Each structure stands twice: as structure tokens, then as C-alpha cells.
Amino acid sequence: MKPNRQNLQQKAIKLANKIAGLSPWMEGTVVSTERVCGKKNCICHTGGQKHAVMYVTWKEAGKTVSLYVPKAMESEVRKWADNYKKLKELLRGVSNIQRQVLRLRDD
């Protein structure tokens, strides 16, 4: 069965409603790494185990930018980044539906 314009628009509305309920979001990739801390007497300065840290990275003017994520916010920031990925998928879905509507045009 060939989809009609009304059915496609209903699908787009459903996706748009999912978008409205998806927040907050933040563009970026969560990156976990290890680093040496600022305490001079810490074992990490003498070759011992480094401290696990998290950053969020994104592109600005073609360059990668990183921002430190405090431990207390790690799970929250992961959720924001996950929500952004879901947002992109939903937007892509709406765009695909709108293309299908356009293909149904009456020439």
C-alpha cells in the first residue's frame, strides 16, 4: 500500500512530539581518559596510576574543542549527549518523511 500524504504527516507529527519530549540535549561526544592531577605529592606525578576524567568534545570552526566534565555531572552530561544523538535520529526521520511527501506531489 502506497502511503498517502495524511498518513505521512501523522508519522511526522508523532516524531515531532518525541522531539518535544526529548530534552535537555547537548551536541558533543563524551570522552573518558586519564590525567595527572594538580597535587604535587600525588602518586600520579611519579608514574603511578593517573586519575580517570571525562570531557565532552565538539567541533567549532573546524577545530575540536574539549570541556572538562566534573565528576558530579558525568551521568547528566552522558544523558545530554545521548539525547542529542536521539534528536538527530528523530530529525532525520522527519526529513525522510517530508521527502516522501514531496515525492507524492501532483505534477
Secondary structure as UniProt FT lines:
FT   HELIX           5..20
FT   STRAND          29..35
FT   TURN            40..41
FT   HELIX           43..46
FT   STRAND          51..60
FT   TURN            61..62
FT   STRAND          63..69
FT   HELIX           71..73
FT   HELIX           74..103
//
